[in-house]
Amino acid sequence: GNVKNLTLKNINFGGSWGAGIAIQNYGSIDSCYIDGILKNRIGAAGFVVLNEEGSVIKNSAFNGTFSVYTQDTTKFSIGGTYAEVDVVVAGIAGKNNGLIKNVSVNGISEIDMYNKKSTSTNAVYRIYQGGIVAQNLLKGEVSVSHNAASLKQVNVLDYSSEMYNKHITYAGGIVGHNLGKIEKAIVDSDSIIFKAYGSGGVAGYNNGTINRAYNEVPDIVSWGYYTGGLVGQAGANSIISNSLNESSVNTSYSGVYWDGRIRYLGGLVGYGVSSSKIQNSFSAGDFVTGYSNNKGIGYGTHYNCFNIGKLISMYESGTFDLFGGTNYNSYSVIQTDSNRYDSNQTIDSYTFDSDVAIGKEKMTYYDMNNSEEVNGTLLEALNSWVSYQNEIDDETDFDLWKQGEFYPIFDVEWSFISAESSSSSGLIIESSSSE
């Protein structure tokens, strides 16, 4: 079926599952606006819990609260002692296997669950929290999305080493767990506070594609194992392109169970594998950290990336590698404290002074068009790679850079639907010239 031009105001749902329009969507939801409160025990989604294959949610917005709350694990553990339960919390859809396009979310999202050892030792809980979608499945696409909602995790079960390894939690500003496609996304909420296994400004876990994603949240605070300005943990098929992180990432562990395991922190990706790719992307946020393995850009294989963030360590022994993995035409700012910063460099990758970032000084880079090392600005180094790649491969689509006030930035502008509350009945849509 089709739902169009529907406004729901002041909704207030409780119970196990809750969604603004439907538990499952097999059709189309277009130009709808919802505001109110969804506070449930297992799943809360602004529009639908399950957006099935071939289904569409577009030109729509949610404003309000979407939260999961329980102080009693017996109420949460459906299906008995051996239950495997997926908890989903999201502003638009809990799980998406269809198309979600031109949507916006504003408000507050919280996960507040029982934070002690569960008596159901055989139960497995997978908790996904996302500003737009909790879990984006293989055929799921999230395109032209804007999240301004503050995301917070008060309690996520327990942090004992036995149960923490079993109860996996992924949380992200756009998608908690992504296997599909994220295209054109902006996160600019006031704050993100995560206690998830994997946490990211855009996605907690990514094994799909992310293209043109911007994280502009002032700070990400996380106590999980993997934290990234864009993605917490990246799988073997992860590809991130034309994206940026401007958040400062804070991974101090005050008041949280400490199991002695090293945390992984990256300006773009907290932890990845050698085949996970980061292309034509950058990180500008600082790192406030405890005992972590800190990477300026992140783990994986990097192409045409740069970092200007600095490490602010709680301990004198804290180290900061500029890169983790294999790097091509990638750069990071030189740190001033040589005792705590490791300037390891690999293939065609260099460090630069901060004046280079604003175009005042030149640096050495490898010009792929002429197959030689040359001196030029960081902007010239980045665009040299972009022009070469776009020319030799018809399928690539890398953005050109322009010189910003502090560092090169992408020369793109997007328009999104508004999710702010309105006293008028009906939805106010800010049309986009490009969509």
N, C-alpha and C positions, 0 to 999 in steps of 0.2 A: 504493500500500500504506500500512499504518498501523504506526507504531512507537510503543509506549507503555510507560511505566514501565521504561525501560532505563537502567541505570547502567554507564558505562564508566570505569574508573579506571586511571590511570598509562599512558595511551596515549602512544606516541612515534613520530611519523610524519615521514619525510623525503621526498625526491624532488621532482618538479616541482609536483604538486598534492597537497593533503592536507585532509581534513575528518573530523570525528569520526564521522559516521554515513554520509553519502552525498555523492558528487560532485554529483548532481542529485536533487532531491526533487519528485515529482509528486503526493505524497499528504499524509499528516499525521504530524507528530512531536509527541508530547504527553507531558509529565511525564517528561522525561529529564534525566540529569545526566552530565556529562563532565568529567574532569580529566586533565591531562597536558600533553604538548608537541607542537605542530605547528610544524615549522621547515622550510619549503619554499623552492623557488627562484622560483616564479611565483605560487602561490596558497595561502593558509592560512586556513581557516575552522573555527571550533569545531564546527559541526554540518554545514553543507552549503556547497558552493561555489556552486551555483545553486538558488535556491528559486523554482520555476516558477509561472506564473500559476495561481491557484486553489489553491495549496498552502499548508499551515499549519505553523508551528512555534510551540508555545505551552507555557506553564507549565514552562519548562526553563531550565537554567543551565549555564554553562561556567566552569571555574576552571583557570588554568594559563597556558601560553605559546602565543601564536599570532604567528608571525614569518615574514618573507621574508628570506632571506639568500643572497647570492652574491658572490663576489669575481672572477667571471669572466663577462664579458658574452657570451662565445660560448655558454656554457651557458644563458644567459637568453634569447638571441635565437632563439626557435623560429620556424620557418617561413622562414628565410633572411634575406637582407639587407633585403628590403622588408617585413618582418613588421610588423604592427600588433598589439601585445600589450597586454592589460589585466591588470595585476597587482592582485590583491585580497587584502586582509588584514583579517579581522574576527573578532569573538568568536562570532557566531552564523552569519551567512551572507555569502558573498562578494558575490553579486548576488541581489537580492530583487525578485520581481514578484508575490509573494503576500502572505500575512498573517503577521507575526511579533508575538506578543502575550504579555505577562507573562513576560519573559525577563530574565536577569541575567548579567553577565560580571564576572569578577574575575581578576587576574593581571597579565601583562606582554605588551605587543605592541611589536615592533620591526621596522623596515625597515632593513636594512644591505646596501646594494648598491654595486656598483663606482662609485667617485666620480671617475672620470676620463672624458675625452672618448671616446665610443663610436666604434669603427671602423665600425660599421654606420650610416652617416650618413643612410640612407634609412628606417631603422626608426623607428617611433613607439611610444613607451611611455606608457601612461596608468596611473598608479599611484593606487589608491584604498585608504585605510585608515580603518576605523571601529571604534569600540568594539563596536557591535552589528552593523552592516551596512557593507560597503565601498561598494557602489553600490545605492541604492534606486531602482528603475525606475518608470515612469509609473504602473503599477497596484500598486506595492508600498506596503505599510502597515506601519509599525513603531509598535506601541501598547503602552503600559505597559512601558517598558524602563529598565533600570538598568545603568550602566557604572561599575564601580569599578576597572577595569584601567588601569594606567599606559601611556600611549602614547608612543612615542619613534621618531624617525627619525635614525639614525646617519649614513647616506649614502643619497642618492637620485640615483643616476647622477652627473651633473655639473652645475655651475652656470655654465658658460660661456654667454654670451648666446645663441649659436647653438643649443645643445642644450637649454638651459633652457626656451626658448620652445616647443620641440618636445615635450619629455617632460613632460607636464602631470601634476602630483601634487595630489590633494585629500585632506585628512585632517580628520576630525571626531570628537569624543567619542562621538557616537552613530552618525552616518553620514558617510562621506567625501564622497559625491556624491549629492544627493537630488533626484529628479524627482517623487517620490510624496508620501506623507503620513507625518509624524512626529507622534504624539499622546501626551502624557504621558511625558516622558523626563527622567531625572536623570543627570547626570555628576558624580561626586564622588571621582574617583581622586586619588592623591597628586600626580601631575604629568602635564603634557602638553608634549612637546618636539617641535616640528614644523620641517621644512625644506621644506614643501610650497608649491606655487604659491598655493593657497588653503587657509587653516587656520581652524577655528572650534571653539569649545567644544562645539557640538552638531553642526554640519555644515561641511565645508570649502566646499562649493558647494550652494546651494539654489535650485531653480526650481520647487519644489512648495510644500506647506504645512507649517508647524511650529506646533504649538499646545501650550501648557503644557509648555514645555521649560525645565529649570533647569540651569544650569552652576554648580557649586559647587566646582570645582577651585581650589586656592589660587593657582596661577600657570599661565599659558599662555606658553611661550617659543617664538617663531616667527621665522624668517628669510625667509619667503616674501613675495610681492607683496601679498597680501590677507589680513589677519588680523582676526577679529572675536571678541568674547566669546561670541557665539552662532554667527554665520555669517561665513566669510571673504569669499566673493563671492556676491552675490544676483543672480539673473536677472530678466527682465521679469515673470515670473509668480510670483515669490517672495512669500509671505505669511507673516509671523511674528506670532503673537498670544499674549497672556497668558504671556509668558516673561521670564526674568531671567538676568542674568550677574553673578556675584559674584567672578569671577576678575580678578586683576591680569594685564594683558597686556604682555609684554616682547618688543619687537622690535628689540633691539640686534643687531649683525651681526658680532660678534667671531669671527674665524677662518673666515668664509664668503665665498665669491666675491662681490665687489660690482661690479655692472654699471652703476652710476650711475642706475638707475631709481628713481623715488619709490615707496616702499611706502605702502599705505593701511591705516589702523588705525582700528577703531571699537569702542566699548563693546558694541554689539549686532551691527552689520554692518560689516565692513571696507570693502567697496565694493559699491555697487549702482547701479541705474539709476532714473530718475524713477518708473517704474511699479512698482518693488518696494516692498512695504508692510511697515511695522513698526507693530503696533497693541498698545496696552495693555501695554507692556513696559518694562523698565528695566535700567540698568547701574549697578553699585556698585563696580566694580573700578578701580584706578588704572592708569596707562599709563606704562611705562618704555620709552623709545623713542629711536632715533637719528634719522636724517633721514627723516621720514615725514610724510604728510599725515594728521593726527590729528583724529578726530571723536569727541566725547563720546558720541554715540549711533550715528552712522553715516550712510552714504549711502542715499538712497531717500526715500520719503514716509512721514512719521511721524505717528501719531495717538495722543495720550494716552500719551506716553513721557516718561521722565525719566532723568537721569544725575547721579550725585554723585561720579564718579571724577575724579581730578586727574592732570595731566601731570607726569611726572618725566623731563625731557629731558636727553640727553647733551650737547646743544649749546645755547648761549645763544639761538641764532636759532630754536629750535624753536617752532612755533605750535600752538595748540589751538583749533579751532572747536567751539563747543558743538553745532552742528547742521550737517549736510550734506544739502542737498536741500530739500524742502518740508515744513513742520512745522505741525501743528494741535494746539493744546492740549498742547504739549510743553515740558519744563522742564529746566534744567540749573543746577547750583550755581554761584554766582559764584566765580571764582578770585581769588586774592589778588595775583598778579603780573600787572599789566595790560600789561606789555611783552611777555609771552609768551602771553597768552590773548586770544582774539578772541571777544567776547560777541555775535556776530551773531545777530539774532533775526528771525524771520519770522512768518507768520500766527498770531495768537493764541498765541504762544509767548513764554516769559519766563524770566528767571533768578531764582534765589532764594538767600537766605542759608542756611547749613547748619542754623541753628536751625529753619528752616521744615520741614526734612526730618523732624525729630523732634517737630513740632507745637508748638514753643515760640513761633513767630512766624507771622504771617499773610502772605499774598502776594496779588497781584492775578491773577485768572484770569477767563476768559470763561465765564459760565454759559450753556450752550446751551439749558437748559430755559426760561430767562427772557430770552435774547438780550441779555445785558448783562454788563458787567464788574463783578465784585464782589471783596470782600476775604474771604479765608478761608484755611484750611490747605491744604497740598499734598494731604492725604488727601481733603478735600472737593472739590478741583479734579479729582482723578482719578475719584472716584466719581460726580461730577456728569456727566461725559462717559459713563461706563459705563451709568448708569441711562438716560440719554437715548438712547444707541445701542441698548440692549437693548429699549427700549420701541418705537422707531420701526421696527425691523427684526426680524421673527420669526426670521430665519436667523442673527442674530448671537448670540454666546455669550461675552461678555466677563466676566472674573472681577472681583468686588468686591475692594477693598483694605482692609486693616486697619492700624492704626498699630503698627509695630514699634519696637524700642528705638532704632534709628538712622535708619530711613526706613520708608515704607509698604511692606508686603509683602502677598502674596496670602494669602487665608484659605482655604488648601487643604492637605489632608494625604493622602499616598498610601502604599500598602503595595506592596512588591515581593517577588518570590521571592528567596530567598537563594542566592548563588553561592559562599559560603564552603565550604572543604573540610570534610568530615565523615568521621569514622572509621566511621560506620555504612554499611551497604550500602543503597542506595536514596536517593531524593531527598527532601530536607526542603523542604516548600513552606509559605511564610508566606502564608496566604490573605488576599485583600483584600476588604473589605466592599463596595467599589464595583465590583469586577470579578467 
